[in-house]
Amino acid sequence: MQRLNAVNPAEATGKAKQLLDGVQAKLGMTPNLMKTLASGPAALEAYLNFSAALGTGKLDAKFREQIALAVAQANSCEYCLAAHSAIGKMVGLKPEEIAASRGAHSDDAKRDAGLHFVQALVVQRGMVSDQDLAGVKAAGYTDGDIAEIVANVAVNIFTNYFNHVARTSVDFPRVDVSLPALAHQ
């Protein structure tokens, strides 16, 4: 059961209404995460601005979704696994890529190294080893790319933790939180 109240967009006022109207116009829907974040309009605005800025970076939409899936899996966030599985499909990830991403894997060697780094960031709470950093750099990631990876991890940890606190009602097709078995592991 949801523990924080979602704002009904039809009843929203002020900044919350402005932000929710913008989400509806952009997405054609207003996800429960946004409605619930709208109870603190500054939190919703911060999330939207952070996400929008990252969307203009060097990391493509598919890789950003792969990062989101790896982070959501590491944090067992049911809402984000469902949302990013659906969004991943919309940006062109195949079902097997979605499953692999959840386990921080990719058939693409560079993305695989990036996802291993993502997992290390989450599990080690940012305190990655010299070897973790050397590995992602050896795969071809620049310092700027690494900065964007860390930022993408951070914004996803925010939504994972918020959803854990709120127990946001899942409004995307549900996904089993247990990690799917992968043939190549």
MOFENRA-V817544 format. One record per residue. RES is the residue in one small letter. OMEGA is omega in radians with two decimals (* if undefined). NEAR is the number of other C-alpha atoms within 12 Angstrom. Layout:
RES;OMEGA;NEAR
RES;OMEGA;NEAR
This chain:
m;-3.11;12
q;-3.06;18
r;3.04;14
l;-3.08;22
n;3.01;22
a;3.10;30
v;3.06;29
n;-3.10;22
p;3.14;28
a;-3.13;16
e;-3.10;16
a;3.09;21
t;3.02;17
g;-3.08;17
k;3.13;21
a;3.13;29
k;-3.14;28
q;-3.11;22
l;3.14;32
l;3.07;38
d;3.11;27
g;3.10;23
v;3.14;28
q;-3.13;19
a;-3.10;13
k;-3.02;14
l;-3.06;14
g;3.08;11
m;3.08;18
t;-3.11;27
p;3.13;30
n;3.08;34
l;-3.12;43
m;3.13;43
k;-3.11;39
t;3.06;33
l;-3.10;39
a;3.06;37
s;3.01;29
g;-3.02;26
p;3.11;26
a;3.11;19
a;3.11;24
l;3.13;34
e;3.12;25
a;3.12;20
y;-3.11;29
l;3.14;27
n;3.13;19
f;3.13;24
s;-3.14;26
a;3.12;19
a;-3.14;17
l;3.09;29
g;3.12;22
t;-3.09;14
g;-3.12;21
k;-3.11;21
l;-3.08;27
d;-3.06;22
a;3.14;25
k;-3.11;28
f;3.08;40
r;3.10;41
e;3.08;45
q;3.07;50
i;-3.12;51
a;3.13;48
l;3.13;50
a;3.14;49
v;-3.14;44
a;3.11;47
q;-3.13;40
a;-3.13;35
n;3.14;33
s;-3.14;29
c;-3.11;39
e;-3.12;37
y;-3.07;40
c;3.05;48
l;3.12;42
a;-3.09;35
a;-3.06;34
h;2.97;43
s;3.12;41
a;-3.14;28
i;3.09;27
g;3.08;32
k;-3.11;23
m;3.14;17
v;3.01;20
g;3.06;20
l;3.09;26
k;3.14;21
p;3.13;22
e;3.07;23
e;3.09;32
i;3.13;41
a;-3.14;36
a;-3.14;33
s;3.12;44
r;3.09;44
g;3.14;38
a;3.12;40
h;3.04;33
s;3.04;31
d;3.08;23
d;-3.03;17
a;-3.12;18
k;3.13;22
r;3.11;35
d;3.11;29
a;3.11;32
g;-3.13;43
l;3.03;44
h;3.10;36
f;3.09;41
v;-3.13;48
q;3.10;37
a;3.11;31
l;-3.09;34
v;-3.05;34
v;-3.09;22
q;3.11;15
r;3.07;19
g;-3.07;22
m;-3.09;17
v;-3.13;21
s;3.03;16
d;3.14;14
q;3.09;15
d;-3.12;24
l;3.10;29
a;-3.14;20
g;-3.13;26
v;3.08;33
k;3.13;22
a;3.12;20
a;3.08;22
g;3.11;19
y;3.10;26
t;3.06;20
d;3.11;16
g;3.09;16
d;-3.13;27
i;3.08;30
a;3.12;25
e;3.08;29
i;3.14;43
v;3.13;34
a;3.11;31
n;3.07;41
v;-3.10;40
a;-3.12;28
v;3.11;34
n;3.04;41
i;3.11;34
f;-3.10;30
t;3.09;41
n;-3.09;34
y;3.10;25
f;-3.14;32
n;3.06;36
h;3.14;25
v;-3.06;21
a;-2.94;27
r;-3.10;26
t;3.10;33
s;-3.10;30
v;3.13;28
d;3.02;23
f;3.07;22
p;-3.07;18
r;3.11;18
v;3.07;28
d;-3.09;20
v;3.12;23
s;-3.06;17
l;3.12;24
p;3.08;21
a;-3.14;14
l;-3.07;19
a;-3.04;11
h;3.14;12
q;*;12
